[in-house]
Structure formats: C-alpha cells, structure tokens
C-alpha cells in the first residue's frame, strides 16, 4: 500500500487507440490501463466509447501532460474542469502528471520542461499541488521528467526535491525509471543514488519505457525496447518499494498488442541475483544482489503531447 493507501494495481500498459479492437475482442490478461488524459478530454466519439467499454473490465489511471504544475501562469481552470469531468466518467484509481512546466504567458510548448530545483520553486509548486488536489478531490501523483539541461540556480537534488514535495503536500510519486537513466546519462549523476535516496513509501507508480542512446546523450523516445540498464534500475527500485503499480509506456512505432504485452511481462522476471554493472560512467561498482532480465531487440514507448481536444 502507498501513502494514500492506494492499491498495487500490478502490471499495466498505456491504452492506445491502435489496440482498442484487440482489447475489446480478446480481453487480454493485463492488470490495468493508463490513459493520456488529453486524448479523451472533449472526445465523445468512438475512442471515448471504446474507453468506457474497456473501463468496465479493467482499472484505469489518468496520466496528463498539460497540468504545467511548475509554470508561473495561473492554473488553467478550464483544463482542470475538463480533467475533473473526465475523472468522474472514468473513475481512475488516481490522476498523474509531471513535475514540469509546459508554457508561459498562456503559450503551450507541448513539451515537458524542467523546473529550477530551488526552495522558491518548491514552495510555488507545493502551493499549486494543494490547489489541484483540493479541486480534483482525488490523489495527485507527479512524475520525474527526463531532462536535457539544468538550471545553474538549482540548489536541491532532484530526488530531494521530489521527497520534499511529497512530504509537504501529500502527493504521491510516479517514478519513471527510464527518465532517471536518461537524465543521469545527460547530466552525469549516479542513477543508483537517485533510486536509493527517494522516499520509497511515497512511490505510488513506476513507469518503464525505452530510449534512444546517441552515445554522448540519451533521448526519451519511448519507441524501442526497455534497455538492460533500465531493467537493472527497475529491479533495484522494486526491491526498495516492495512492489508498486508498474506500467509500460509505448508511444511511437507501436507494435501489435501481443508484442507490447510480452515486453510488459518481462517485469515479472526481475529476480534477486548478481546485478550487472550499469553502462554509465558515474555508476559505482555494482553490488551483488540483483539481476534484470535480458531484453531482445524489439520495438517499445515516447511521451505524447496533445492539446485539449486532440483526441485520437
């Protein structure tokens, strides 16, 4: 159980319109689905109909990309109203978004931009989290983003920022293991230290996905298999948390559902044993306690950024 006494939903995948027909016809053995909230806001067509049919058979979680919790703009009341309306229809186990900002002065970049990790920023974000939770009347879970630059003004490590944010607001944490690895490669910090220093009791959900490795940096593309290094980090985090709801994201080059499902089931094979060394210069010598499954070269998952009403 989590800080909200929210359940461990098991292993789930992101619900994408390419798989609607297959899911409705075959009812695959998946524990739960996560939707991109923006895909269904203001949608009253076939996709919304399929969602509500699938909702009858599986637990759902709503995952958004437009909350912009770190922006200096006022919270978007129109968006929050639409999000609340959708939540009343879907009845998700929780609602999540990202620790980021997506625009300023009412201009949306449709990207998940990093926030300065300072006490001033933390106070600002915590105040906004309280407002969102009071309005939605549902647990709000926030995810660590992948980042490609950092602010010189930052004074707080990202894991400590997440911990303090959860402590001060009661929000839960959605830890994207791939994002930790990508950011660690891009900024040169130790991903194992990040995993270890998180407040594990605040973690409600884990994301797994693939990335593109360009040698001197990584990009969070979600369009290929989960890497060996990310499986290693997942194994460590799973041990620390005791197991929480885990979801596989796959948002570009999306394969047939059985392929996606097979990739998800690799999470079940994460077992204790010797852990191979991470392919990261800043990683310490490995501790002989965990091993991750070997992945094959098959496609896997990329964040989708839609404006309200761009349902697919």
DOFISE-933889 format. One record per residue: x, y negated, z negated of N, C-alpha, C in turn. Coordinates in Angstrom, 1 decimal. Last residue first. Layout:
REM residues N
> n_east_n_north_n_up_ca_east_ca_north_ca_up_c_east_c_north_c_up
> X_Y_Z_X_Y_Z_X_Y_Z
...
//
This chain:
REM residues 312
> n_east_n_north_n_up_ca_east_ca_north_ca_up_c_east_c_north_c_up
> -7.4_-11.0_30.1_-7.1_-10.1_31.2_-7.9_-8.8_31.0
> -8.0_-14.4_29.4_-8.2_-13.0_29.1_-7.9_-12.2_30.3
> -7.5_-17.2_28.8_-6.8_-16.5_29.9_-6.8_-15.0_29.6
> -8.6_-18.4_26.6_-9.4_-18.2_27.8_-8.8_-17.4_28.9
> -5.7_-20.0_25.6_-7.1_-19.6_25.2_-7.9_-19.5_26.5
> -2.8_-18.8_27.3_-3.6_-19.9_26.7_-5.0_-19.3_26.4
> -0.5_-16.2_26.5_-1.6_-16.7_27.2_-2.2_-17.9_26.5
> 2.3_-14.4_26.6_1.9_-15.8_26.1_0.7_-16.3_27.0
> 3.5_-11.4_25.4_2.6_-12.0_26.4_2.1_-13.4_25.8
> 6.7_-10.0_24.9_5.5_-10.7_24.4_4.8_-11.4_25.5
> 7.2_-6.7_26.2_7.6_-8.2_26.2_6.4_-9.0_25.7
> 8.3_-2.3_26.1_7.5_-3.6_25.8_8.0_-5.1_25.7
> 9.8_0.7_28.4_9.0_0.3_27.2_8.6_-1.2_27.1
> 10.7_3.5_30.8_10.3_2.1_30.6_9.8_1.9_29.1
> 13.5_5.5_29.8_12.2_5.4_30.3_11.7_4.0_30.0
> 16.0_7.2_29.0_15.9_6.0_29.9_14.5_6.0_30.5
> 15.4_8.3_25.7_15.7_8.5_27.1_15.5_7.3_27.9
> 16.8_8.2_22.4_15.8_7.8_23.4_16.3_8.1_24.8
> 17.2_10.1_19.5_17.8_9.7_20.8_16.7_9.3_21.8
> 16.2_8.9_16.3_16.1_9.8_17.5_16.8_9.2_18.7
> 18.6_8.1_13.7_17.4_7.8_14.5_17.4_8.7_15.7
> 19.5_8.8_10.4_19.7_9.0_11.8_18.5_8.6_12.5
> 21.2_8.0_7.3_20.0_8.1_8.2_20.4_8.3_9.6
> 23.5_8.2_5.8_22.3_8.6_5.1_21.1_8.7_6.1
> 26.4_7.1_5.5_26.0_8.4_5.9_24.7_8.8_5.3
> 26.7_3.8_6.7_26.5_4.6_5.5_25.9_6.0_6.0
> 29.1_2.3_8.9_27.8_3.0_8.7_27.8_3.8_7.4
> 30.7_-0.8_8.4_30.9_0.7_8.6_29.5_1.4_8.2
> 28.6_-3.5_9.6_29.6_-2.9_8.7_29.7_-1.4_9.0
> 28.3_-5.5_12.5_27.8_-4.4_11.7_28.9_-3.8_10.8
> 29.3_-7.3_14.3_29.2_-7.8_12.9_28.7_-6.7_12.0
> 29.2_-6.0_16.8_30.5_-6.3_16.2_30.4_-6.7_14.7
> 27.2_-3.2_17.3_27.2_-4.7_17.0_28.5_-5.0_16.3
> 25.9_-0.6_17.5_26.7_-1.2_18.5_26.7_-2.7_18.4
> 26.1_1.1_14.4_25.4_0.2_15.3_26.4_-0.4_16.3
> 26.9_4.6_14.1_27.3_3.2_13.9_26.5_2.3_14.9
> 24.4_6.9_13.0_25.4_6.4_13.9_25.7_5.0_13.7
> 23.8_8.3_9.8_23.4_7.3_10.7_24.5_6.8_11.6
> 23.0_11.6_8.8_24.0_10.6_9.1_23.6_9.6_10.1
> 19.6_11.6_7.5_20.8_12.3_8.0_21.8_11.2_8.3
> 16.0_11.6_7.7_17.3_11.3_7.0_18.4_12.2_7.5
> 14.4_10.7_10.8_14.6_11.5_9.6_15.9_11.1_9.0
> 12.0_10.0_13.1_13.1_9.3_12.3_13.2_10.0_11.0
> 9.9_11.1_14.5_11.1_11.9_14.3_12.3_11.2_13.6
> 7.9_9.3_14.7_7.7_10.3_13.8_9.0_11.2_13.6
> 8.8_7.7_16.8_8.8_7.1_15.4_8.6_8.2_14.4
> 8.1_9.0_19.1_9.5_9.1_18.6_9.6_8.6_17.2
> 5.5_8.3_19.7_5.7_9.4_18.8_7.2_9.7_18.4
> 5.9_6.2_21.5_5.4_5.9_20.1_5.8_7.0_19.2
> 6.5_7.6_23.8_7.5_6.8_23.2_7.2_6.4_21.8
> 4.1_8.9_24.2_5.2_9.7_23.9_6.4_8.9_23.3
> 2.5_6.7_24.9_2.2_7.5_23.7_3.4_8.3_23.2
> 3.6_5.9_27.3_3.6_5.0_26.2_3.4_5.8_24.9
> 2.8_8.2_28.8_4.2_7.8_28.6_4.4_6.9_27.4
> 0.0_8.1_28.6_0.7_9.2_28.1_2.2_8.9_27.9
> -0.6_5.6_30.1_-0.7_5.7_28.6_0.0_6.9_28.0
> 1.8_4.5_32.5_0.6_5.2_32.1_0.6_5.5_30.6
> 3.7_1.5_31.7_3.5_2.8_32.3_2.1_3.3_32.0
> 4.3_-1.9_32.5_3.6_-1.0_31.6_3.3_0.4_32.3
> 6.1_-4.0_32.9_6.3_-2.7_33.6_5.6_-1.6_32.8
> 5.5_-5.3_29.7_5.9_-5.5_31.1_6.3_-4.2_31.6
> 4.8_-4.6_27.1_4.0_-5.6_27.7_4.4_-6.0_29.2
> 4.5_-2.9_24.4_5.0_-2.6_25.7_4.2_-3.5_26.7
> 5.2_-2.1_21.0_4.8_-3.1_22.0_5.3_-2.7_23.3
> 4.1_0.1_18.5_5.0_0.0_19.7_4.4_-1.1_20.6
> 3.9_-0.3_15.0_3.3_-0.5_16.3_4.4_-0.6_17.4
> 3.1_0.9_11.8_4.1_0.7_12.8_3.5_0.7_14.2
> 2.5_0.4_8.4_1.9_0.4_9.7_2.9_0.1_10.8
> 5.2_1.8_6.5_4.1_0.9_6.7_3.6_1.0_8.1
> 7.4_3.4_4.3_6.5_3.6_5.5_5.3_2.6_5.4
> 9.1_2.8_2.4_8.3_3.9_2.2_7.4_4.2_3.3
> 10.8_0.7_2.9_9.4_0.4_2.7_8.6_1.6_2.2
> 13.3_1.9_3.2_13.2_0.9_2.2_11.7_0.6_1.9
> 12.8_3.6_5.4_13.3_4.2_4.1_13.0_3.2_3.0
> 12.2_1.9_7.4_11.2_2.8_7.0_11.5_3.4_5.6
> 14.7_0.6_7.7_13.5_-0.2_7.1_12.4_0.8_6.7
> 16.2_2.7_8.8_16.6_2.1_7.5_15.4_1.4_6.9
> 14.8_3.2_11.1_15.0_4.3_10.2_15.3_3.7_8.8
> 15.1_0.8_12.4_13.8_1.2_12.0_13.9_2.3_10.9
> 17.8_0.8_13.0_17.3_-0.2_12.1_15.9_0.2_11.6
> 17.8_3.0_14.8_18.6_3.1_13.6_18.1_2.1_12.6
> 16.2_1.9_16.9_15.7_3.1_16.1_16.5_3.2_14.8
> 18.0_0.0_17.7_16.7_-0.5_17.1_16.1_0.7_16.3
> 20.0_1.6_18.8_20.3_0.7_17.7_19.1_0.2_17.0
> 18.7_2.8_21.0_19.2_3.6_19.9_19.4_2.7_18.6
> 15.8_0.8_22.1_17.2_1.2_22.1_17.6_2.0_20.8
> 12.8_1.6_23.7_13.4_1.2_22.4_14.9_1.7_22.4
> 12.7_1.1_27.2_12.7_2.0_26.0_13.3_1.3_24.8
> 11.4_-2.0_28.5_12.1_-0.8_28.6_12.1_-0.1_27.3
> 10.3_-4.5_28.0_10.0_-3.8_29.3_10.8_-2.6_29.5
> 10.7_-6.5_26.1_9.6_-5.6_25.9_9.3_-4.8_27.2
> 12.7_-8.6_26.0_11.8_-8.4_27.2_10.7_-7.5_27.1
> 14.6_-10.5_24.5_13.5_-9.8_24.0_12.4_-9.6_25.2
> 17.9_-10.3_25.4_16.7_-11.0_25.6_15.5_-10.0_25.3
> 21.3_-10.8_24.2_20.1_-9.9_24.5_18.9_-10.8_24.7
> 24.7_-11.4_25.2_23.5_-11.7_24.5_22.4_-10.8_25.0
> 26.8_-10.3_26.5_27.1_-11.3_25.5_25.9_-11.8_24.8
> 25.0_-8.0_27.7_26.5_-8.0_27.3_26.8_-9.0_26.2
> 22.4_-8.1_28.0_23.2_-8.7_29.0_24.6_-8.8_28.7
> 19.8_-6.0_27.4_21.1_-6.3_26.9_22.0_-6.8_28.1
> 16.4_-6.4_26.8_17.4_-6.4_27.9_18.8_-6.8_27.3
> 14.5_-4.2_24.7_15.1_-5.5_25.0_16.0_-5.3_26.2
> 11.4_-2.7_23.3_12.7_-2.7_24.0_13.2_-4.1_24.3
> 10.0_-2.3_20.0_9.9_-2.6_21.4_11.3_-2.5_22.0
> 8.0_-2.3_17.0_9.1_-1.7_17.8_8.9_-2.1_19.3
> 7.0_-3.9_14.0_6.9_-3.8_15.5_8.2_-3.1_16.0
> 5.3_-3.2_11.0_6.6_-3.2_11.7_6.2_-3.1_13.2
> 3.6_-4.6_8.2_3.6_-4.0_9.5_5.0_-4.1_10.1
> 3.9_-5.7_5.7_2.6_-5.0_6.0_2.7_-4.2_7.3
> 6.2_-6.4_3.2_6.0_-6.0_4.6_4.8_-5.2_4.8
> 6.6_-6.9_0.6_5.8_-7.9_1.3_5.5_-7.5_2.7
> 8.3_-5.0_-0.4_6.9_-4.9_-0.8_6.0_-5.9_-0.1
> 10.8_-5.9_0.6_10.1_-4.8_1.3_8.7_-4.6_0.9
> 12.2_-8.7_1.2_11.3_-8.2_0.2_10.4_-7.2_0.7
> 15.4_-8.2_2.8_13.9_-8.5_2.9_13.2_-8.0_1.6
> 17.9_-7.2_2.7_17.6_-8.3_1.8_16.1_-8.8_1.9
> 18.1_-5.1_4.6_18.3_-4.8_3.2_17.8_-5.9_2.3
> 17.9_-6.4_7.1_16.9_-5.4_6.7_16.9_-5.2_5.1
> 20.1_-8.1_6.9_18.8_-8.7_7.1_17.8_-7.7_6.6
> 22.2_-6.2_6.9_22.0_-7.1_5.7_20.6_-7.7_5.8
> 21.8_-5.1_9.4_21.6_-4.3_8.2_21.4_-5.1_7.0
> 22.5_-7.2_11.1_21.1_-6.8_11.1_20.8_-5.9_9.9
> 24.6_-9.9_10.6_24.5_-8.4_10.3_23.1_-8.0_10.2
> 24.9_-12.3_13.2_24.8_-11.9_11.8_24.6_-10.4_11.8
> 25.2_-13.3_15.9_26.4_-12.7_15.2_26.2_-12.4_13.7
> 23.3_-14.3_17.6_23.8_-15.2_16.6_25.0_-14.7_15.8
> 22.6_-12.2_19.3_22.7_-13.6_19.8_23.4_-14.5_18.9
> 22.4_-10.0_17.6_23.4_-10.0_18.7_23.6_-11.4_19.2
> 20.3_-10.8_16.0_21.7_-10.5_15.4_22.7_-10.5_16.5
> 18.2_-11.0_17.8_18.7_-12.3_17.1_20.1_-12.0_16.6
> 17.9_-8.3_18.4_18.2_-9.3_19.4_18.8_-10.5_18.8
> 17.4_-7.2_15.8_18.6_-6.8_16.6_18.9_-7.8_17.6
> 15.0_-8.5_15.2_16.2_-8.6_14.3_17.4_-8.3_15.1
> 13.4_-7.6_17.3_13.7_-9.1_17.2_14.9_-9.3_16.2
> 13.1_-4.9_16.6_13.8_-5.3_17.9_14.2_-6.8_17.8
> 11.6_-5.1_14.3_13.0_-4.6_14.2_13.8_-5.0_15.5
> 9.6_-7.4_13.0_9.9_-6.8_14.3_11.3_-6.4_14.3
> 7.5_-7.3_10.4_8.9_-7.3_10.7_9.1_-6.6_12.0
> 5.3_-9.3_9.0_5.3_-8.4_10.1_6.8_-8.4_10.6
> 4.3_-9.9_5.7_5.3_-10.0_6.7_5.1_-8.9_7.8
> 1.6_-11.8_4.3_2.4_-10.7_4.5_3.4_-10.9_5.6
> 1.2_-14.6_1.9_1.1_-14.0_3.3_1.9_-12.7_3.4
> 1.5_-15.8_-0.5_0.8_-14.5_-0.5_0.6_-13.9_0.9
> 3.0_-18.1_-0.7_1.7_-18.2_0.0_0.9_-16.9_-0.2
> 5.4_-17.7_-1.9_4.7_-18.9_-2.2_3.3_-19.0_-1.6
> 6.4_-15.2_-0.9_6.2_-15.4_-2.3_5.3_-16.6_-2.6
> 6.6_-15.7_1.8_5.6_-14.7_1.4_5.3_-14.9_-0.1
> 8.6_-17.6_1.8_7.3_-17.9_2.5_6.2_-16.9_1.9
> 10.7_-16.2_0.8_10.2_-17.3_0.0_8.8_-17.7_0.5
> 11.1_-14.3_2.8_10.8_-13.9_1.5_10.1_-15.0_0.7
> 11.8_-16.0_5.0_10.6_-15.1_5.1_10.2_-14.7_3.7
> 14.1_-17.1_4.0_13.0_-17.9_4.4_11.7_-17.1_4.4
> 15.7_-14.8_3.8_15.3_-15.5_2.6_14.2_-16.5_2.9
> 16.0_-14.2_6.5_15.4_-13.2_5.6_14.9_-13.9_4.3
> 17.4_-16.5_7.5_16.0_-16.2_7.9_15.3_-15.2_7.0
> 19.0_-18.6_5.0_19.0_-17.4_5.9_17.6_-17.0_6.3
> 18.9_-22.1_5.1_18.3_-20.9_4.5_18.5_-19.8_5.5
> 19.5_-24.4_6.4_20.3_-24.1_5.2_19.9_-22.8_4.5
> 19.8_-26.0_9.5_19.3_-24.9_8.7_20.2_-24.6_7.5
> 20.9_-27.9_11.2_20.4_-28.4_9.9_19.9_-27.2_9.0
> 21.4_-26.6_13.6_22.6_-27.0_12.7_22.1_-27.4_11.3
> 19.3_-24.0_14.5_19.4_-25.4_14.1_20.6_-25.6_13.2
> 19.9_-21.7_17.2_19.6_-22.0_15.8_19.9_-23.5_15.6
> 18.7_-19.7_19.9_19.5_-20.8_19.4_19.1_-21.0_18.0
> 17.3_-17.5_20.3_18.4_-17.6_21.2_19.2_-18.9_20.9
> 15.3_-15.0_18.5_15.7_-16.4_18.8_17.0_-16.4_19.6
> 12.2_-13.4_17.8_13.6_-13.3_18.4_14.0_-14.7_18.8
> 10.5_-14.0_14.7_10.6_-14.1_16.2_12.1_-13.7_16.6
> 8.7_-12.3_12.2_10.0_-12.9_12.6_10.2_-12.9_14.1
> 5.2_-12.8_11.7_6.3_-12.1_12.3_7.6_-12.9_12.5
> 2.8_-12.8_9.1_3.6_-13.6_10.0_4.9_-12.8_10.4
> -0.6_-12.4_8.4_0.7_-11.7_8.5_1.5_-12.4_9.5
> -3.3_-13.2_6.4_-2.4_-13.6_7.5_-1.1_-13.0_7.3
> -6.4_-11.8_5.5_-4.9_-11.8_5.3_-4.2_-12.3_6.5
> -9.1_-14.1_5.7_-8.5_-12.8_6.0_-7.0_-12.9_5.7
> -10.3_-16.6_5.9_-10.7_-15.7_4.8_-10.3_-14.3_5.1
> -9.7_-18.7_7.5_-10.0_-17.4_8.2_-10.6_-16.4_7.2
> -9.2_-20.8_5.6_-10.2_-20.9_6.7_-10.6_-19.6_7.3
> -7.2_-19.9_4.0_-8.5_-20.4_3.4_-9.6_-20.4_4.4
> -5.2_-19.4_5.8_-5.8_-18.3_5.1_-7.1_-18.7_4.4
> -4.7_-22.0_6.7_-5.2_-21.0_7.7_-5.8_-19.8_6.9
> -3.8_-23.2_4.4_-5.0_-23.8_5.1_-5.5_-22.7_6.0
> -1.5_-21.7_3.8_-2.6_-21.8_2.8_-3.9_-22.3_3.5
> 0.0_-22.4_6.0_-0.4_-21.0_5.8_-1.6_-21.0_4.8
> 0.6_-25.1_5.5_-0.3_-24.7_6.7_-0.8_-23.3_6.5
> 2.3_-24.9_3.3_1.1_-25.6_3.2_0.1_-25.2_4.3
> 4.4_-23.4_4.5_3.6_-22.8_3.4_2.3_-23.5_3.2
> 5.4_-25.3_6.3_4.8_-24.1_6.8_3.9_-23.4_5.7
> 6.4_-27.3_4.5_5.4_-27.6_5.5_4.7_-26.4_6.0
> 8.3_-25.8_3.0_7.2_-26.5_2.4_6.0_-26.8_3.3
> 10.1_-25.1_5.2_9.4_-24.1_4.4_8.2_-24.7_3.7
> 11.0_-27.6_5.9_10.3_-26.8_6.9_9.5_-25.8_6.1
> 12.4_-28.3_3.6_11.3_-29.2_4.1_10.4_-28.4_5.1
> 14.3_-26.3_3.4_13.3_-26.4_2.4_12.1_-27.3_2.9
> 14.9_-24.8_6.7_15.2_-25.7_5.6_14.1_-25.7_4.6
> 15.3_-23.7_9.5_15.2_-23.0_8.3_15.7_-23.8_7.1
> 13.4_-24.8_12.2_14.6_-25.1_11.3_14.4_-24.4_10.0
> 12.0_-22.2_14.2_11.8_-23.3_13.3_13.1_-23.6_12.6
> 11.9_-21.3_17.7_12.4_-21.1_16.4_12.2_-22.4_15.5
> 9.0_-20.7_19.7_10.2_-21.4_19.5_10.6_-21.3_18.0
> 7.6_-18.9_22.0_7.7_-18.8_20.5_9.0_-19.4_20.1
> 5.7_-20.5_24.5_6.8_-19.7_24.1_6.9_-19.8_22.6
> 4.0_-22.4_25.6_3.7_-21.0_25.8_4.9_-20.1_25.6
> 4.1_-25.0_25.1_5.2_-24.5_25.9_4.9_-23.0_26.3
> 1.6_-27.4_25.0_1.9_-26.0_24.7_3.0_-25.5_25.6
> 1.1_-30.4_23.5_1.6_-29.8_24.7_2.1_-28.4_24.3
> 0.5_-31.8_21.2_-0.6_-31.1_21.9_-0.2_-30.6_23.3
> 2.9_-32.5_20.1_2.0_-33.6_20.7_1.0_-33.0_21.7
> 4.4_-29.4_20.8_4.3_-30.6_20.0_3.5_-31.7_20.8
> 4.6_-25.8_20.5_4.5_-27.0_21.2_4.4_-28.2_20.3
> 4.9_-23.6_19.0_4.7_-23.3_20.4_4.6_-24.6_21.2
> 6.9_-22.3_16.4_6.1_-23.4_16.9_6.0_-23.2_18.4
> 6.9_-19.6_14.0_7.4_-20.3_15.1_6.6_-21.6_15.3
> 6.3_-16.7_13.0_7.0_-17.8_12.4_7.6_-18.6_13.5
> 3.2_-15.5_14.5_4.7_-15.6_14.5_5.1_-16.8_13.7
> 0.5_-13.5_13.4_1.1_-14.4_14.4_2.6_-14.5_14.1
> -2.4_-11.5_12.6_-1.0_-11.8_12.5_-0.6_-12.8_13.6
> -4.9_-10.3_10.5_-4.6_-11.1_11.6_-3.1_-11.5_11.5
> -6.2_-7.0_9.7_-5.6_-8.2_9.3_-5.3_-9.0_10.6
> -8.1_-5.2_10.6_-7.5_-5.0_9.2_-6.8_-6.2_8.7
> -10.8_-7.0_12.2_-9.5_-6.4_12.2_-9.1_-6.1_10.7
> -13.5_-7.3_13.5_-13.3_-6.8_12.1_-11.9_-6.2_12.0
> -14.5_-8.3_15.9_-13.6_-7.2_15.9_-13.4_-6.5_14.5
> -16.2_-10.4_15.1_-16.6_-9.4_16.0_-15.8_-8.1_15.9
> -14.7_-11.9_13.4_-16.0_-11.5_12.9_-16.5_-10.4_13.8
> -12.5_-12.6_15.0_-12.3_-11.7_13.9_-13.6_-11.1_13.3
> -13.7_-14.4_16.8_-13.3_-13.1_17.3_-13.1_-12.1_16.2
> -14.1_-16.5_15.0_-15.3_-15.9_15.6_-14.9_-14.5_16.2
> -11.5_-17.1_14.3_-12.4_-16.6_13.3_-13.6_-15.9_13.9
> -10.6_-18.0_16.8_-9.9_-16.9_16.2_-10.8_-16.3_15.1
> -12.2_-20.3_17.2_-12.3_-19.2_18.1_-11.7_-17.9_17.5
> -11.2_-21.8_15.0_-12.6_-21.5_15.1_-12.8_-20.3_16.0
> -8.5_-22.1_15.8_-8.9_-21.4_14.6_-10.3_-21.0_14.5
> -8.9_-23.7_18.1_-8.3_-22.4_18.2_-8.7_-21.5_17.0
> -10.0_-26.0_16.9_-10.8_-25.3_17.9_-10.2_-23.9_18.1
> -8.0_-26.8_15.2_-9.2_-26.4_14.6_-10.1_-25.6_15.6
> -4.7_-26.5_15.0_-5.7_-26.6_16.1_-7.0_-26.0_15.6
> -3.1_-28.5_12.6_-3.6_-27.2_13.0_-4.7_-27.4_14.0
> -1.2_-31.3_13.9_-2.2_-30.7_13.0_-2.6_-29.4_13.5
> 2.3_-30.8_14.7_0.9_-31.2_15.1_-0.1_-30.7_14.1
> 4.6_-29.7_14.0_4.2_-30.9_13.2_2.9_-31.4_13.7
> 4.6_-26.0_13.8_4.5_-27.3_14.6_4.2_-28.5_13.6
> 4.6_-23.5_12.7_5.7_-24.4_12.4_5.6_-25.7_13.1
> 2.4_-22.2_13.7_2.4_-22.5_12.3_3.5_-23.5_11.9
> 1.0_-21.5_16.1_2.0_-22.6_16.0_2.1_-23.1_14.6
> -0.9_-19.8_17.1_-1.2_-20.5_15.9_-0.2_-21.7_15.7
> -0.6_-18.2_19.4_-0.9_-19.7_19.6_-1.1_-20.4_18.3
> -0.5_-15.5_19.5_0.7_-16.2_19.9_0.5_-17.7_20.0
> -1.7_-12.8_17.3_-1.8_-14.1_18.1_-0.4_-14.7_18.5
> -3.3_-9.9_16.9_-2.0_-10.4_16.9_-2.0_-11.6_17.8
> -5.5_-7.9_14.9_-5.4_-9.0_15.9_-4.0_-9.7_15.7
> -6.1_-4.4_14.8_-5.4_-5.6_14.2_-5.3_-6.7_15.3
> -8.4_-1.8_14.2_-7.8_-2.8_15.0_-7.1_-3.8_14.2
> -9.2_1.8_14.2_-8.9_0.5_13.5_-8.2_-0.5_14.5
> -11.4_3.3_16.7_-10.0_3.0_16.2_-10.0_1.8_15.3
> -14.0_3.5_17.6_-13.2_4.7_17.3_-11.9_4.5_16.7
> -15.0_1.0_18.1_-15.8_1.9_17.3_-15.1_3.2_16.9
> -13.2_-0.3_19.7_-13.2_-0.6_18.3_-14.0_0.3_17.5
> -13.9_0.6_22.2_-12.7_1.2_21.6_-12.7_0.9_20.1
> -16.0_-1.2_22.6_-16.2_0.3_22.6_-15.1_1.0_21.9
> -14.8_-3.6_22.4_-15.8_-3.3_21.4_-16.1_-1.8_21.4
> -13.1_-3.5_24.7_-12.6_-3.6_23.4_-13.6_-3.2_22.3
> -15.0_-3.4_26.8_-14.2_-2.2_26.5_-13.6_-2.3_25.1
> -16.1_-6.0_26.5_-17.0_-4.8_26.4_-16.1_-3.6_26.1
> -13.8_-7.5_27.1_-14.4_-7.6_25.8_-15.3_-6.4_25.5
> -13.4_-6.6_29.8_-12.4_-6.4_28.8_-13.0_-6.5_27.4
> -15.8_-7.5_31.1_-15.5_-6.1_31.0_-14.5_-5.8_29.9
> -16.6_-10.5_29.3_-16.7_-9.6_30.5_-16.3_-8.2_30.1
> -16.1_-12.6_27.7_-17.4_-11.9_27.5_-17.6_-10.9_28.6
> -13.7_-14.4_26.0_-13.9_-13.4_27.1_-15.2_-12.6_26.7
> -13.0_-16.1_24.0_-13.8_-16.7_25.1_-14.0_-15.7_26.3
> -10.3_-14.1_23.3_-11.0_-15.3_22.9_-11.7_-15.8_24.2
> -8.7_-12.1_24.3_-10.1_-11.8_24.2_-10.9_-13.0_23.7
> -6.1_-12.8_24.5_-6.6_-12.1_25.6_-8.2_-11.9_25.5
> -5.5_-13.9_22.0_-5.8_-14.8_23.1_-6.4_-14.1_24.3
> -4.7_-11.6_20.5_-6.0_-12.3_20.3_-6.4_-13.2_21.4
> -3.8_-8.6_21.6_-3.3_-10.0_21.7_-4.6_-10.8_21.6
> -4.4_-5.9_19.3_-4.8_-6.7_20.5_-4.0_-8.0_20.4
> -3.4_-2.7_18.4_-3.3_-4.1_18.1_-3.6_-4.9_19.4
> -4.9_0.3_17.1_-4.5_-0.5_18.2_-4.3_-2.0_17.7
> -4.2_3.6_15.6_-4.8_2.3_15.6_-4.2_1.5_16.8
> -3.3_6.2_16.0_-3.9_5.9_14.8_-4.7_4.5_14.8
> -4.2_8.3_18.8_-3.4_7.1_18.3_-4.1_6.6_17.0
> -4.9_10.5_20.6_-4.7_10.6_19.2_-3.7_9.5_18.8
> -7.3_9.2_23.0_-6.0_9.7_22.6_-5.8_9.7_21.1
> -9.9_9.3_24.6_-9.8_9.1_23.2_-8.5_9.7_22.6
> -10.4_9.5_27.3_-9.7_10.6_26.7_-9.6_10.5_25.2
> -12.0_7.3_28.2_-12.3_8.7_28.7_-11.7_9.8_27.8
> -10.9_5.1_26.9_-12.4_5.4_26.8_-12.7_6.8_27.2
> -8.2_5.3_27.7_-8.6_5.4_26.3_-10.1_5.8_26.1
> -8.4_4.9_30.5_-7.9_6.2_30.0_-8.3_6.4_28.5
> -9.5_2.3_30.7_-10.3_3.5_31.2_-9.8_4.8_30.6
> -7.5_0.7_29.4_-8.9_0.8_28.9_-9.6_2.1_29.4
> -4.9_0.3_30.2_-5.2_1.6_29.6_-6.6_1.7_29.2
> -4.7_-2.3_31.2_-4.4_-1.2_32.1_-4.8_0.2_31.6
> -5.1_-3.9_29.0_-6.3_-3.6_29.9_-6.0_-2.5_30.8
> -3.7_-2.7_25.9_-3.6_-3.5_27.2_-4.7_-3.0_28.2
> -2.9_-2.7_22.6_-4.0_-2.4_23.5_-3.9_-3.3_24.8
> 0.0_-1.4_21.3_-0.7_-2.6_21.7_-1.7_-2.2_22.8
> -0.3_1.4_19.0_0.2_0.7_20.2_-0.6_-0.5_20.5
> 0.6_3.0_15.9_-0.3_2.4_16.8_0.4_1.8_18.0
> 0.7_5.0_13.1_1.4_4.7_14.3_0.4_4.2_15.3
> -0.7_3.8_10.0_0.0_4.9_10.7_0.7_4.3_12.0
> -1.8_2.0_8.3_-2.6_2.5_9.4_-2.0_3.6_10.2
> -1.7_1.6_5.0_-0.8_2.0_6.1_-1.6_2.7_7.2
> -3.9_-1.0_3.9_-3.5_0.4_4.1_-2.4_0.5_5.1
> -3.3_-3.6_1.5_-3.7_-3.2_2.8_-3.2_-1.8_3.1
> -2.8_-4.8_-0.8_-3.4_-3.5_-0.9_-4.0_-3.2_0.5
> -1.2_-6.9_-0.3_-2.6_-7.2_-0.1_-3.4_-5.9_-0.4
> 1.2_-5.8_-0.5_0.9_-6.8_-1.4_-0.6_-7.2_-1.4
> 0.3_-2.4_0.4_1.1_-3.6_0.5_0.7_-4.6_-0.5
> 0.8_1.2_0.0_0.0_0.0_0.0_0.9_-1.3_0.0
//
